[in-house]
Each structure stands twice: as structure tokens, then as C-alpha cells.
Amino acid sequence: MFVVSIFHEGHERNLVATGIRMQDSLVVVQAGGRRHVFPSANLIEIMMIEEDVEDDHFITSPNLLIN
């Protein structure tokens, strides 16, 4: 899983994504059971979320803020 930060309609959007694909000049993000397509120029950051296998919980960066 990933957190994808995108500049969209004047605001930063953060999506928890199960899949990401770069295609031509687009970023294709699978999040919330839907496919979202954005211009790659609007991509701010992609951050990987690691799974803690031992506790079966997700670990994120301590500075991670999801809007």
C-alpha cells in the first residue's frame, strides 16, 4: 500500500492506494476501489506503507499526515 500525494484542484490530496502506475504523462492510482487518473506533473510524493507481519497492523512514518 502507498500514500500518494497529488496537487488537485488547488489543494493537496492524499490517497491511500493499493496500486500505482505511471503511463505516458499520467499517474494512475487505484484507491478506495476506484481508479483515479492525474497528470504526472501534479504528483507531489509517493510514500510506501509497510505491513507489520507480526502484529498484522500497518506501520506508517511518524511524520505521516493524511488529509
N, CA, C and O atoms as a CHARMM CRD file, in Angstrom:
* protein
*
  268
    1    1 MET  N      0.83900  -1.17500   0.00000 PROA 1      0.00000
    2    1 MET  CA     0.00000   0.00000   0.00000 PROA 1      0.00000
    3    1 MET  C      0.88600   1.24100   0.00000 PROA 1      0.00000
    4    1 MET  O      2.04300   1.20000   0.41800 PROA 1      0.00000
    5    2 PHE  N      0.32300   2.32800  -0.47300 PROA 2      0.00000
    6    2 PHE  CA     1.05800   3.57100  -0.62500 PROA 2      0.00000
    7    2 PHE  C      0.16500   4.75100  -0.24500 PROA 2      0.00000
    8    2 PHE  O     -1.06100   4.66900  -0.32100 PROA 2      0.00000
    9    3 VAL  N      0.79500   5.84100   0.16000 PROA 3      0.00000
   10    3 VAL  CA     0.10100   7.12000   0.26100 PROA 3      0.00000
   11    3 VAL  C      0.61200   7.94900  -0.90800 PROA 3      0.00000
   12    3 VAL  O      1.81500   8.17500  -1.04100 PROA 3      0.00000
   13    4 VAL  N     -0.30600   8.39800  -1.74800 PROA 4      0.00000
   14    4 VAL  CA     0.04600   9.19200  -2.92200 PROA 4      0.00000
   15    4 VAL  C     -0.44200  10.61600  -2.68200 PROA 4      0.00000
   16    4 VAL  O     -1.63400  10.84200  -2.47000 PROA 4      0.00000
   17    5 SER  N      0.47900  11.57400  -2.71600 PROA 5      0.00000
   18    5 SER  CA     0.13600  12.98800  -2.56300 PROA 5      0.00000
   19    5 SER  C      0.10200  13.62400  -3.94200 PROA 5      0.00000
   20    5 SER  O      1.06500  13.54500  -4.70500 PROA 5      0.00000
   21    6 ILE  N     -1.03200  14.25900  -4.24900 PROA 6      0.00000
   22    6 ILE  CA    -1.27800  14.85300  -5.56600 PROA 6      0.00000
   23    6 ILE  C     -1.79800  16.26900  -5.37400 PROA 6      0.00000
   24    6 ILE  O     -2.59000  16.52300  -4.46600 PROA 6      0.00000
   25    7 PHE  N     -1.35700  17.19500  -6.22400 PROA 7      0.00000
   26    7 PHE  CA    -1.93800  18.53700  -6.26100 PROA 7      0.00000
   27    7 PHE  C     -3.13200  18.46100  -7.20600 PROA 7      0.00000
   28    7 PHE  O     -2.97200  18.18500  -8.39500 PROA 7      0.00000
   29    8 HSD  N     -4.34400  18.71100  -6.66800 PROA 8      0.00000
   30    8 HSD  CA    -5.56900  18.53500  -7.45500 PROA 8      0.00000
   31    8 HSD  C     -6.56200  19.63400  -7.11500 PROA 8      0.00000
   32    8 HSD  O     -6.93700  19.80400  -5.95500 PROA 8      0.00000
   33    9 GLU  N     -6.98500  20.37300  -8.12200 PROA 9      0.00000
   34    9 GLU  CA    -7.96600  21.44800  -7.97300 PROA 9      0.00000
   35    9 GLU  C     -7.56800  22.45200  -6.87700 PROA 9      0.00000
   36    9 GLU  O     -8.39800  22.87500  -6.07300 PROA 9      0.00000
   37   10 GLY  N     -6.29600  22.81500  -6.86800 PROA 10     0.00000
   38   10 GLY  CA    -5.80800  23.84100  -5.95200 PROA 10     0.00000
   39   10 GLY  C     -5.47500  23.36100  -4.55400 PROA 10     0.00000
   40   10 GLY  O     -5.11500  24.16700  -3.69600 PROA 10     0.00000
   41   11 HSD  N     -5.58800  22.05000  -4.30400 PROA 11     0.00000
   42   11 HSD  CA    -5.32300  21.51600  -2.97100 PROA 11     0.00000
   43   11 HSD  C     -4.48400  20.24900  -3.06600 PROA 11     0.00000
   44   11 HSD  O     -4.46900  19.57300  -4.09500 PROA 11     0.00000
   45   12 GLU  N     -3.78900  19.94300  -1.98300 PROA 12     0.00000
   46   12 GLU  CA    -3.07800  18.67800  -1.89700 PROA 12     0.00000
   47   12 GLU  C     -4.07000  17.59700  -1.48000 PROA 12     0.00000
   48   12 GLU  O     -4.78700  17.75800  -0.49200 PROA 12     0.00000
   49   13 ARG  N     -4.11400  16.50400  -2.22500 PROA 13     0.00000
   50   13 ARG  CA    -4.92900  15.34500  -1.87500 PROA 13     0.00000
   51   13 ARG  C     -3.99700  14.20400  -1.54600 PROA 13     0.00000
   52   13 ARG  O     -2.97400  14.01900  -2.20400 PROA 13     0.00000
   53   14 ASN  N     -4.34600  13.44100  -0.53000 PROA 14     0.00000
   54   14 ASN  CA    -3.57400  12.26600  -0.14300 PROA 14     0.00000
   55   14 ASN  C     -4.48300  11.05400  -0.24700 PROA 14     0.00000
   56   14 ASN  O     -5.53300  10.99800   0.39200 PROA 14     0.00000
   57   15 LEU  N     -4.07500  10.09000  -1.05000 PROA 15     0.00000
   58   15 LEU  CA    -4.85900   8.89000  -1.27700 PROA 15     0.00000
   59   15 LEU  C     -4.10100   7.67600  -0.75000 PROA 15     0.00000
   60   15 LEU  O     -2.89500   7.55900  -0.96500 PROA 15     0.00000
   61   16 VAL  N     -4.79100   6.78000  -0.06700 PROA 16     0.00000
   62   16 VAL  CA    -4.20000   5.50100   0.32400 PROA 16     0.00000
   63   16 VAL  C     -4.46000   4.55700  -0.83600 PROA 16     0.00000
   64   16 VAL  O     -5.59900   4.17500  -1.10400 PROA 16     0.00000
   65   17 ALA  N     -3.39800   4.19100  -1.51200 PROA 17     0.00000
   66   17 ALA  CA    -3.50600   3.46200  -2.77200 PROA 17     0.00000
   67   17 ALA  C     -3.07600   2.00800  -2.62300 PROA 17     0.00000
   68   17 ALA  O     -2.15000   1.68700  -1.87800 PROA 17     0.00000
   69   18 THR  N     -3.77100   1.14300  -3.34700 PROA 18     0.00000
   70   18 THR  CA    -3.36900  -0.25800  -3.41100 PROA 18     0.00000
   71   18 THR  C     -2.53000  -0.53100  -4.66100 PROA 18     0.00000
   72   18 THR  O     -1.88400  -1.57300  -4.76800 PROA 18     0.00000
   73   19 GLY  N     -2.54500   0.40800  -5.59800 PROA 19     0.00000
   74   19 GLY  CA    -1.75200   0.27100  -6.80600 PROA 19     0.00000
   75   19 GLY  C     -1.49600   1.61900  -7.46100 PROA 19     0.00000
   76   19 GLY  O     -2.33000   2.52300  -7.40600 PROA 19     0.00000
   77   20 ILE  N     -0.32500   1.73600  -8.08200 PROA 20     0.00000
   78   20 ILE  CA     0.06100   2.98000  -8.76700 PROA 20     0.00000
   79   20 ILE  C      0.73900   2.58700 -10.07600 PROA 20     0.00000
   80   20 ILE  O      1.52900   1.64400 -10.12400 PROA 20     0.00000
   81   21 ARG  N      0.41600   3.32300 -11.13000 PROA 21     0.00000
   82   21 ARG  CA     1.04700   3.06400 -12.42200 PROA 21     0.00000
   83   21 ARG  C      1.32700   4.39100 -13.10200 PROA 21     0.00000
   84   21 ARG  O      0.47200   5.27600 -13.11700 PROA 21     0.00000
   85   22 MET  N      2.50900   4.53400 -13.65900 PROA 22     0.00000
   86   22 MET  CA     2.86400   5.70000 -14.46400 PROA 22     0.00000
   87   22 MET  C      2.65700   5.29800 -15.91800 PROA 22     0.00000
   88   22 MET  O      3.17800   4.28200 -16.37700 PROA 22     0.00000
   89   23 GLN  N      1.88400   6.11400 -16.63500 PROA 23     0.00000
   90   23 GLN  CA     1.55500   5.78200 -18.02000 PROA 23     0.00000
   91   23 GLN  C      1.54600   7.06300 -18.83300 PROA 23     0.00000
   92   23 GLN  O      0.78000   7.98000 -18.53700 PROA 23     0.00000
   93   24 ASP  N      2.38400   7.13600 -19.84800 PROA 24     0.00000
   94   24 ASP  CA     2.54600   8.35300 -20.63200 PROA 24     0.00000
   95   24 ASP  C      2.86400   9.50700 -19.68100 PROA 24     0.00000
   96   24 ASP  O      3.86100   9.43700 -18.96400 PROA 24     0.00000
   97   25 SER  N      2.07200  10.54100 -19.65100 PROA 25     0.00000
   98   25 SER  CA     2.30700  11.66300 -18.72900 PROA 25     0.00000
   99   25 SER  C      1.24400  11.67000 -17.62400 PROA 25     0.00000
  100   25 SER  O      0.84900  12.72500 -17.12700 PROA 25     0.00000
  101   26 LEU  N      0.78500  10.45200 -17.24700 PROA 26     0.00000
  102   26 LEU  CA    -0.27300  10.32900 -16.24000 PROA 26     0.00000
  103   26 LEU  C      0.16800   9.44500 -15.07700 PROA 26     0.00000
  104   26 LEU  O      1.03800   8.58700 -15.22300 PROA 26     0.00000
  105   27 VAL  N     -0.44800   9.67300 -13.92900 PROA 27     0.00000
  106   27 VAL  CA    -0.31700   8.79300 -12.77100 PROA 27     0.00000
  107   27 VAL  C     -1.68400   8.15400 -12.58600 PROA 27     0.00000
  108   27 VAL  O     -2.68200   8.85100 -12.40200 PROA 27     0.00000
  109   28 VAL  N     -1.72800   6.83300 -12.63400 PROA 28     0.00000
  110   28 VAL  CA    -2.97700   6.09700 -12.45800 PROA 28     0.00000
  111   28 VAL  C     -2.92500   5.45400 -11.07000 PROA 28     0.00000
  112   28 VAL  O     -2.04000   4.64800 -10.78300 PROA 28     0.00000
  113   29 VAL  N     -3.88500   5.82200 -10.21100 PROA 29     0.00000
  114   29 VAL  CA    -3.89200   5.39200  -8.81500 PROA 29     0.00000
  115   29 VAL  C     -5.15400   4.57700  -8.55000 PROA 29     0.00000
  116   29 VAL  O     -6.26400   5.01200  -8.86000 PROA 29     0.00000
  117   30 GLN  N     -4.97000   3.39600  -7.97500 PROA 30     0.00000
  118   30 GLN  CA    -6.10000   2.57900  -7.54200 PROA 30     0.00000
  119   30 GLN  C     -6.26900   2.82100  -6.04300 PROA 30     0.00000
  120   30 GLN  O     -5.41100   2.43200  -5.25100 PROA 30     0.00000
  121   31 ALA  N     -7.37800   3.46800  -5.64900 PROA 31     0.00000
  122   31 ALA  CA    -7.62100   3.80400  -4.23600 PROA 31     0.00000
  123   31 ALA  C     -9.11600   3.80800  -3.96800 PROA 31     0.00000
  124   31 ALA  O     -9.90200   4.29500  -4.78100 PROA 31     0.00000
  125   32 GLY  N     -9.50100   3.26300  -2.82700 PROA 32     0.00000
  126   32 GLY  CA   -10.90600   3.25900  -2.45700 PROA 32     0.00000
  127   32 GLY  C    -11.77700   2.48200  -3.42300 PROA 32     0.00000
  128   32 GLY  O    -12.95500   2.79400  -3.59600 PROA 32     0.00000
  129   33 GLY  N    -11.19800   1.46800  -4.05600 PROA 33     0.00000
  130   33 GLY  CA   -11.95000   0.67000  -5.01100 PROA 33     0.00000
  131   33 GLY  C    -12.19800   1.36500  -6.33800 PROA 33     0.00000
  132   33 GLY  O    -12.96500   0.86900  -7.16400 PROA 33     0.00000
  133   34 ARG  N    -11.56100   2.50400  -6.55100 PROA 34     0.00000
  134   34 ARG  CA   -11.74300   3.26100  -7.79300 PROA 34     0.00000
  135   34 ARG  C    -10.39800   3.55200  -8.44000 PROA 34     0.00000
  136   34 ARG  O     -9.35100   3.49100  -7.79600 PROA 34     0.00000
  137   35 ARG  N    -10.45000   3.86700  -9.71300 PROA 35     0.00000
  138   35 ARG  CA    -9.25900   4.24800 -10.48000 PROA 35     0.00000
  139   35 ARG  C     -9.27300   5.76700 -10.62000 PROA 35     0.00000
  140   35 ARG  O    -10.26100   6.34200 -11.07600 PROA 35     0.00000
  141   36 HSD  N     -8.17300   6.41800 -10.22600 PROA 36     0.00000
  142   36 HSD  CA    -8.02900   7.87300 -10.31700 PROA 36     0.00000
  143   36 HSD  C     -6.87200   8.16500 -11.26000 PROA 36     0.00000
  144   36 HSD  O     -5.83100   7.51000 -11.19100 PROA 36     0.00000
  145   37 VAL  N     -7.04900   9.14200 -12.13800 PROA 37     0.00000
  146   37 VAL  CA    -6.00700   9.49700 -13.11100 PROA 37     0.00000
  147   37 VAL  C     -5.67400  10.97700 -12.94500 PROA 37     0.00000
  148   37 VAL  O     -6.56300  11.82800 -12.93000 PROA 37     0.00000
  149   38 PHE  N     -4.37400  11.27200 -12.81800 PROA 38     0.00000
  150   38 PHE  CA    -3.89000  12.63700 -12.63400 PROA 38     0.00000
  151   38 PHE  C     -2.71000  12.88000 -13.56900 PROA 38     0.00000
  152   38 PHE  O     -2.01400  11.93400 -13.93800 PROA 38     0.00000
  153   39 PRO  N     -2.47300  14.13600 -13.95800 PROA 39     0.00000
  154   39 PRO  CA    -1.24600  14.45200 -14.71300 PROA 39     0.00000
  155   39 PRO  C     -0.02700  14.18100 -13.82400 PROA 39     0.00000
  156   39 PRO  O     -0.03600  14.51900 -12.64000 PROA 39     0.00000
  157   40 SER  N      1.00800  13.58100 -14.38500 PROA 40     0.00000
  158   40 SER  CA     2.20000  13.26700 -13.58000 PROA 40     0.00000
  159   40 SER  C      2.86600  14.53000 -13.04000 PROA 40     0.00000
  160   40 SER  O      3.56100  14.46400 -12.02600 PROA 40     0.00000
  161   41 ALA  N      2.67400  15.66800 -13.68400 PROA 41     0.00000
  162   41 ALA  CA     3.23900  16.93300 -13.19900 PROA 41     0.00000
  163   41 ALA  C      2.62800  17.33600 -11.85800 PROA 41     0.00000
  164   41 ALA  O      3.21700  18.14000 -11.13600 PROA 41     0.00000
  165   42 ASN  N      1.45600  16.79300 -11.50900 PROA 42     0.00000
  166   42 ASN  CA     0.79000  17.12700 -10.24600 PROA 42     0.00000
  167   42 ASN  C      1.19700  16.21100  -9.09700 PROA 42     0.00000
  168   42 ASN  O      0.75300  16.40700  -7.96600 PROA 42     0.00000
  169   43 LEU  N      2.02700  15.22500  -9.36800 PROA 43     0.00000
  170   43 LEU  CA     2.47600  14.29800  -8.33700 PROA 43     0.00000
  171   43 LEU  C      3.42300  15.01100  -7.37300 PROA 43     0.00000
  172   43 LEU  O      4.40800  15.62300  -7.78800 PROA 43     0.00000
  173   44 ILE  N      3.11100  14.92300  -6.08600 PROA 44     0.00000
  174   44 ILE  CA     3.96500  15.51900  -5.05400 PROA 44     0.00000
  175   44 ILE  C      4.88400  14.45600  -4.47200 PROA 44     0.00000
  176   44 ILE  O      6.09800  14.64600  -4.40900 PROA 44     0.00000
  177   45 GLU  N      4.30000  13.32700  -4.04300 PROA 45     0.00000
  178   45 GLU  CA     5.10700  12.30500  -3.37800 PROA 45     0.00000
  179   45 GLU  C      4.35000  10.98300  -3.36200 PROA 45     0.00000
  180   45 GLU  O      3.12000  10.94900  -3.34900 PROA 45     0.00000
  181   46 ILE  N      5.11800   9.89700  -3.36400 PROA 46     0.00000
  182   46 ILE  CA     4.58300   8.55900  -3.13600 PROA 46     0.00000
  183   46 ILE  C      5.32300   7.99700  -1.93500 PROA 46     0.00000
  184   46 ILE  O      6.55300   7.94500  -1.92600 PROA 46     0.00000
  185   47 MET  N      4.57700   7.57700  -0.92300 PROA 47     0.00000
  186   47 MET  CA     5.19400   7.03300   0.28400 PROA 47     0.00000
  187   47 MET  C      4.65600   5.61900   0.50800 PROA 47     0.00000
  188   47 MET  O      3.44400   5.40400   0.53200 PROA 47     0.00000
  189   48 MET  N      5.56000   4.66800   0.67100 PROA 48     0.00000
  190   48 MET  CA     5.17200   3.29000   0.89100 PROA 48     0.00000
  191   48 MET  C      4.75300   3.08600   2.34600 PROA 48     0.00000
  192   48 MET  O      5.40000   3.59300   3.26200 PROA 48     0.00000
  193   49 ILE  N      3.66900   2.34200   2.55100 PROA 49     0.00000
  194   49 ILE  CA     3.23200   1.95900   3.89100 PROA 49     0.00000
  195   49 ILE  C      3.60100   0.49200   4.05500 PROA 49     0.00000
  196   49 ILE  O      3.17400  -0.35500   3.27000 PROA 49     0.00000
  197   50 GLU  N      4.38600   0.19900   5.06500 PROA 50     0.00000
  198   50 GLU  CA     4.83900  -1.17200   5.26900 PROA 50     0.00000
  199   50 GLU  C      3.87900  -1.90900   6.18700 PROA 50     0.00000
  200   50 GLU  O      3.29900  -1.32600   7.10300 PROA 50     0.00000
  201   51 GLU  N      3.72300  -3.19400   5.92700 PROA 51     0.00000
  202   51 GLU  CA     2.86800  -4.01300   6.76400 PROA 51     0.00000
  203   51 GLU  C      3.71100  -4.70300   7.81500 PROA 51     0.00000
  204   51 GLU  O      4.74700  -5.29000   7.50300 PROA 51     0.00000
  205   52 ASP  N      3.26400  -4.63300   9.07400 PROA 52     0.00000
  206   52 ASP  CA     3.92200  -5.32600  10.17400 PROA 52     0.00000
  207   52 ASP  C      3.33700  -6.73100  10.23000 PROA 52     0.00000
  208   52 ASP  O      2.21600  -6.92900  10.69800 PROA 52     0.00000
  209   53 VAL  N      4.10400  -7.69800   9.75100 PROA 53     0.00000
  210   53 VAL  CA     3.60200  -9.06900   9.63100 PROA 53     0.00000
  211   53 VAL  C      3.30900  -9.66300  11.00400 PROA 53     0.00000
  212   53 VAL  O      2.34100 -10.40900  11.15300 PROA 53     0.00000
  213   54 GLU  N      4.11500  -9.35400  11.99500 PROA 54     0.00000
  214   54 GLU  CA     3.97500  -9.92300  13.32900 PROA 54     0.00000
  215   54 GLU  C      2.63300  -9.57500  13.97700 PROA 54     0.00000
  216   54 GLU  O      1.94400 -10.46300  14.48000 PROA 54     0.00000
  217   55 ASP  N      2.25400  -8.29000  13.97100 PROA 55     0.00000
  218   55 ASP  CA     1.03100  -7.84400  14.62100 PROA 55     0.00000
  219   55 ASP  C     -0.13200  -7.69600  13.65400 PROA 55     0.00000
  220   55 ASP  O     -1.25600  -7.42800  14.07800 PROA 55     0.00000
  221   56 ASP  N      0.12000  -7.86900  12.35200 PROA 56     0.00000
  222   56 ASP  CA    -0.89500  -7.69700  11.31900 PROA 56     0.00000
  223   56 ASP  C     -1.53200  -6.30800  11.36000 PROA 56     0.00000
  224   56 ASP  O     -2.73100  -6.16400  11.12300 PROA 56     0.00000
  225   57 HSD  N     -0.72400  -5.28800  11.66200 PROA 57     0.00000
  226   57 HSD  CA    -1.15200  -3.88400  11.62400 PROA 57     0.00000
  227   57 HSD  C     -0.25800  -3.15400  10.63500 PROA 57     0.00000
  228   57 HSD  O      0.80700  -3.64900  10.26500 PROA 57     0.00000
  229   58 PHE  N     -0.68800  -1.99200  10.21600 PROA 58     0.00000
  230   58 PHE  CA     0.11700  -1.20500   9.29300 PROA 58     0.00000
  231   58 PHE  C      0.95600  -0.21300  10.07600 PROA 58     0.00000
  232   58 PHE  O      0.48800   0.39700  11.03700 PROA 58     0.00000
  233   59 ILE  N      2.19400  -0.06200   9.65600 PROA 59     0.00000
  234   59 ILE  CA     3.11600   0.89700  10.25100 PROA 59     0.00000
  235   59 ILE  C      3.28100   2.03400   9.26500 PROA 59     0.00000
  236   59 ILE  O      3.44500   1.79500   8.06800 PROA 59     0.00000
  237   60 THR  N      3.24100   3.25900   9.74000 PROA 60     0.00000
  238   60 THR  CA     3.48800   4.39800   8.87000 PROA 60     0.00000
  239   60 THR  C      4.60100   5.22900   9.47700 PROA 60     0.00000
  240   60 THR  O      4.96500   5.06500  10.64100 PROA 60     0.00000
  241   61 SER  N      5.12000   6.10500   8.67700 PROA 61     0.00000
  242   61 SER  CA     6.14100   7.02900   9.14400 PROA 61     0.00000
  243   61 SER  C      5.56900   7.88400  10.26400 PROA 61     0.00000
  244   61 SER  O      4.40200   8.27000  10.18600 PROA 61     0.00000
  245   62 PRO  N      6.34000   8.19900  11.30700 PROA 62     0.00000
  246   62 PRO  CA     5.82600   9.02600  12.39700 PROA 62     0.00000
  247   62 PRO  C      5.38400  10.41300  11.94900 PROA 62     0.00000
  248   62 PRO  O      4.56200  11.03400  12.62200 PROA 62     0.00000
  249   63 ASN  N      5.90600  10.91700  10.83000 PROA 63     0.00000
  250   63 ASN  CA     5.52600  12.25800  10.36000 PROA 63     0.00000
  251   63 ASN  C      4.40400  12.21900   9.33700 PROA 63     0.00000
  252   63 ASN  O      4.05400  13.25400   8.76900 PROA 63     0.00000
  253   64 LEU  N      3.82800  11.03900   9.08700 PROA 64     0.00000
  254   64 LEU  CA     2.82700  10.91000   8.04400 PROA 64     0.00000
  255   64 LEU  C      1.51600  11.54800   8.47200 PROA 64     0.00000
  256   64 LEU  O      0.95700  11.21100   9.51600 PROA 64     0.00000
  257   65 LEU  N      1.03900  12.46100   7.66100 PROA 65     0.00000
  258   65 LEU  CA    -0.24300  13.12700   7.90500 PROA 65     0.00000
  259   65 LEU  C     -1.11100  12.91000   6.68900 PROA 65     0.00000
  260   65 LEU  O     -0.73700  13.28700   5.57900 PROA 65     0.00000
  261   66 ILE  N     -2.27400  12.30100   6.88800 PROA 66     0.00000
  262   66 ILE  CA    -3.18600  12.03400   5.78500 PROA 66     0.00000
  263   66 ILE  C     -4.37400  12.96400   5.91800 PROA 66     0.00000
  264   66 ILE  O     -5.05800  12.97100   6.94100 PROA 66     0.00000
  265   67 ASN  N     -4.61900  13.75400   4.87200 PROA 67     0.00000
  266   67 ASN  CA    -5.75100  14.68400   4.87300 PROA 67     0.00000
  267   67 ASN  C     -7.03700  13.96500   4.58400 PROA 67     0.00000
  268   67 ASN  O     -8.09700  14.58900   4.54500 PROA 67     0.00000
